[in-house]
Amino acid sequence: MCTRTLWLDSGQGPIAGRNMDWAQSLGTNLWVLPAGIERIGIDNDPNPLKWQSKYASLVATAYDLATADGLNEKGLAAHILWLTESEYGERDEKQLGLSVSLWAQFYLDQFDSVAACVEYTKNNAIQVRPQGDPVSGRWSTVHLALGDASGDSAVIEFIDGEAKVHHSRDYTVMTNSPPFDEQLQHLTQYQGFGGDLPLPGTTEAADRFVRASYYLSKLPPADTPRKAYAALLSVMRNAAQPFGVADPARPHISMTIWRTLIDLKRGIYAFESSFSPDIVWVQLNKMDLTKSQKLDLAQEGLVGNMTDKFVDTPAFNFLSA
């Protein structure tokens, strides 16, 4: 499925990379969402989480119905990845309800650091609720990675109905199954991490976790941001699944349909589609963050700096019923 990395020793500040692996197009677009938007965590729920966004954000969407990946104006990044073992539990109406479509957006809207996200999560009873993919019908069993401009990192998973928070600057890689604590234990079997096994080469999630961890640890610091971006993209491409026909023996492995790179220090968000040879990027601190704007990624010929190419567009409605 997906891979996320956070490179702390780039020589250029913290840089995050993310691969989105999925069986079909997600109709992804880039959006600027301003501060001041009133949101409700689940429509038609007796006890939904409600908030007004404090910070503007730049997000990559799934079907323009959910935030899959993004960065806010304070340098907080959020990434939603698949986790089959996610179990959110039966709806407990004593807890505030939050649709998984808004899970990443809630943190981007409300917090300026990973530490603030973690503190809130540990001290408030929030119940994330799954949604069905409107195209495939699959339930959104996912987990969330957070990173910020200081290099802090966290992984949040719902296991057996409870939020499990893994918080450390050391947690720089996340893939999919098994759950994060098991991934960390699995890693110790391999050379370079305390074990004797050689570096694995498949695109299984556990193998990608090991391989991304290994190559991330071997990257030399770069003397320019440009070189740092290229270096991290090389690791992300190594952890990618080529697009094409899925392997019948491993139907759970999907092609990489796009990837993102986020310079958390400089507020740069780059997007690369697997179906185009070109990369586009946006510099968030040079945009008008007071209004909702969209970059339609289905357009032909998109390449390079798209900071001034967004079009004023009413904000999309999250799938939260």
N, C-alpha and C positions, 0 to 999 in steps of 0.2 A: 504494500500500500504506500505509505508516505514516509519521508525522512526529514528530520529537523536537526540542524547543527547550530552551535553558537561558538564562534571563534574569538577567544579572549586575548590571544597572544599574536594578533595580526600586525602589531606595530602601528596600527591606524585606529585603534579603538575597537570595541565589540562589533562584530558583524555576524548576522544570522543568515542561514540558508535554509530553504525548505523546498522539497519536492512534493508535488501533489500527484498521487497515483490513483487513477479511477478508470472504470471500464468504459466510460463514454464522456463526451464533453459535458462540462458543468455550466456552459454558457457564461463563463466568468467575465466580469468587467471590473474595472477599477473605479472606485467612488471616493470622493471627499465628502465626509459627513461632518457638519459643523457642531460646535457646542450649542447647548440650549435646547436640544430635542427632547421632548417628553416620550418616554418609552414604558411599555408594559411587558412584563416577562412572559406571560401566557395570556392569550385572549380567552375570555369566557371561563376563567379559573376563579375559584372562590377566594384565593389568597395569593395573587400574583406579586412578584417583585416589581416595584415601580421606581423609576428614577428619571432625573433630567441630566443629560450628558454635560459633564464639566469640560471635557476636552474634545477638540476636533480630531478626526482620524482619517487615514487613508486605508481603504480595505479592498481586498479581492473577494468577490462574492461567489457563491454557488447558486446558479440560476437566478441571480438578483433576488434571492429569498433568504439568504443567510450569509454571515461573515465567516469565511474560511481562514483568513489570514489578514494581518494588518499591523499598522503602526500608528501610534497617536503622536500629538504634537509635543509631548513630554519625553519621547524616546522609549515608550513601552511598546513591545511587540507581542502579538498573540498569534498562535498557530493551532488550528484544529486538525488532529490526525485520527485515523481509525484505530480502534481498539476493540476487538471482538469480545473480550472478557468484560467490557463495561456492563455494569448492572446498576441501574438507578433506583431500583426498589419501587414498590407501589406508592402511589401518590399519597403523601402525608400532608393533609391540609393545614397542619399546624406550622409547617415550614413554608417559606416564600417560594413560589414556583417560578422557574426560569427555563424557557425553551432552549434546547441545545442550539437552535439557530441564532440565538442572541448571546450565547455564553461568552464567546470571545469579545463581542461588542460591548458587553457590560463592563468588562475590565478595561477595555480601551476608553470607554466613555468616562469612567469614574476614577481611575487611579494613575498616578505618575511614576510608580515604581513597582517592582516585583514584591518588595517587602510589604508595601501597602496592600497589594492584592492578597498576599498570604495571610496577613493579619486579619483582614476582613473575612476571608474564607474560614479561618479557624474560629472566629468569634461570632459568626452569624449562621443560622440554620437555613441554608439555601438548597433547594432541591432542583437539580437539573432534570429536565424531562426530555426524552428522545422524540425525534420526529422521523417520519418516513421520507425517504428520497422520492420526490414527485415523479421521477422518471423510472428508476429501477424498482421502487417500492421497498428497498432495504431500509431497516431501522438504523438510525444514526447512532451507532455505538462508538463513541469517540472519547479521546482524552485531549487535554489542553496543555500546551507548552507556553511559558511566558519568559521574556527576557527584557532587560532594560539597558540604558546607556551606561550604567555603572558596571555592567557585566554580571549582574545578579540573574539567577535563573530558577525556575520552578516548573514542576510537572504536576498536574492535578488530574486524578482519575477517580471515577466512581466504581468501587468494587463492593459487591454485596450491599449495595444501597448506601454506602458511606463514602464521603469525600476523603481521599487519601492524598495528602500534600507532601511532595518531595521537594525540598527547598535547599539548594546549595549552588554556589558558583561552579562546583565540579560537575553538575548535571548539564552537560553541553550537547548531548545527543539524545534524540528520542526517535523511535520508529513505531512499530505496532506491537503485535503480540510477541511474547507474553507481557503481562503487566510490568511496570517499570522496575520494581524491586527484583523481579526475577531476571530481567535483562541485565541488571547490574551484577547479579550473581553469575549469570551465564558468561559475562565478559571475562571473569577471573580465570576461565579455563584456557585463555589464549595467550600466546607469546606477546610480551610487552605489557601484559596486565596481570601477571602472576602465574600463568599456566604454561602448558607445553604444546597446546594445539596450534597448528599453523593457521594463518589468516584464511578465513572461509571466503568462498567466491560466489555463492548463489545470491539470488535476489530475495530470499526469504527474509522476513523482518529481523530475526535474531542475527542473521549473518550480516545484514546491512548495518545493524547497530554496532557490531564488532568492527566492521571494515571502516565505517565512518569515524568511529572513535580512534582507530589506529591512524588513518590518514590525516585526521584533524590534528592529532598530536605531533605529526611529523612535518606540518607546514612551517616553513621558516618565516619569520616576520618580514613584512614587505616595507619598502621605503616610500611607496606612494599608495594612495587609496586605490587607484586603477589596478595596480599589481595585486593588491590584497583581494579585490573583487574577483579577479581572474583565478587566483589561487583557491579561494573557497568554492567557486563554481566548479573547479576541477574535482573537488571532493564530492560535491553534490551530483555531478554527472556520473561519477564512479558508483554512486549508490542508486542510480536511476534504473528503471526498467524500460528497455526500448519499446516504442509503440508498435502496434501491429496486432496480430491474432494472439489471443491469450493461450497459454500453455494448458491443454486439456487436463494434464496431470496435476496442475496447480491452479485451479480456477479462482482461488482467492488472491492470486498475484495479478495486479492490474498494471497497465502501462503508465509511465509518467507522462502526464498531459501538460503540465507546466511546472515551473519552479520560480521561486522568488529569492531575492537577496536584499537584505536590509542593513544599511549602515546606520546603526543606532546613535552614533555620535553626531553625524552630519544630517540625519533625517532624509536619507536617500532610499528610495524603494524602487527596486528593479524587478522586472517581470520578463520571463522567457517562456514562450510557448514551444512545445515539442513539435508543433506543426508549422513553425516559421524559423528561418535561420537568424532572425533579428531579435535584439533585446531592446526593450523600452524601459525608461526610468523616469522617476519624478523626484523633485526636491521639495519636500513638504514645507520647509520654512520659507519658500519663495512663492507659495500659493496663497490665494485668498481663501482663508479657512472659515469665512463667515457665511458661506452659502453651500448648498448641496450641488455637487458637480460630478459628472460621469465621463469616463473615457471608454468608449465602445471598442473593445478589443477585437471585434469581428471585422473592423475596417481593414481594408487592404493597404499595404505600404507603411504600416506603423514601424518606426525605427528611431532609436535615439531618445533625446530629451523630450518628454511629453508634458512638461510642467505647465506650459501655456496652451495645451491642446484640449483640456477638459471643457465640457459644455455644461452650462447651467441646466440642471435637471432635477425635478422633484425627487426627494429621497424615496427609495424603494420601500415596500412594506415587507417586513420580516414574516416568514412562515412561523406562526406561533400559536395556531389554534389547537 
